[in-house]
Amino acid sequence: MEDILVLTDENGRKVRFETLDIVEYEGEEYAVLYPADGGDDEPVHILRIHSEDMDNGEIEYEGLDDDRLIQKIYKLFCRRNDIQVN
């Protein structure tokens, strides 16, 4: 079963993502997401899990601006999932 997450983009549109993995790095958790309705050439999206409210099941995500951090998280994701990176 796929783990589908629906997020609202900056234009107010709902976008469906498949959760590929949750990666921990330096005490923070990051969600590695793939557009559920995208083609094979779509990039993955990496968001910081900002806060979790376990009482109502809500999770807040935060976008990343740091390209070096994004690359580190992506490399960890690839290593964890035996994905070869060119």
N, C-alpha and C positions, 0 to 999 in steps of 0.2 A: 504494500500500500504506500502510495506517495504521501509525503508530508507537504500539503499545499498551504501556503500562506498568502493572504490577500492584503496588499499594502496600497496606500493611496500615494500617487506620485505628486510632484510639485504643481502639476496642472489640475489636480483634483480627480484624476482618473484612477480607477481601481485596476491594479496589476497583480496577476497571480504569479507566485514564485514557488518553485519546489525547493525545499530545504535539503541541501546536499550534505551539510555537516555543521556542527558547532565546534569551533576551534577555540581553545583557551591559550592566551598569550599574555604574559606579564600580569596575571591576576584578573584579566578581563576576558569576557566571552564574546566571540564574533560568529555571526551566522553567515555561512556561505550559501548563497541563493542563486538559482538559475531560473530565468523566465519560463514559466510553465507553458506558455503559448508561443514561445520563440522557436526559431529554427536551430539547427546544429551549430551555427556560427555565432550565436549570441554569447557575449561575455558573462562570466559569473559576476555577481554583485556581493560585496562584503559589507556587512553592517555590524556596528557594535551593539551588543545587547545592553541597552542603557539601564533598564530596570524591569523587574518582574513583579507583578502583583498576583501571587499565588491564590489569593482569596477569590478573585474573579477570572483568573486565567489570562490576564492581559500582560503582554510583553511590549515594551517600548524599544524601538530601534533607532539608532543614530547613524547617519551617513558619515563616511570618513573622507577627509580632505588630504591626508598625508599619503602620498604615493608610495613612499618607502614602507610605511606600515602596511598598506594594502598588499604590497609585494611580499612582505614577510609572512602575512597571514595566508596568502595564496600558496606560497611555498610550503608552509606547514600543512595546509590542506592537501596539497599534492603528495607530500611525503606520507601523510597518514593514510591516504587512499591509494597508494602505489600508482600514481599518475606520473608519467614521464613529462618533464617540462623541457621545451627546446630552448 
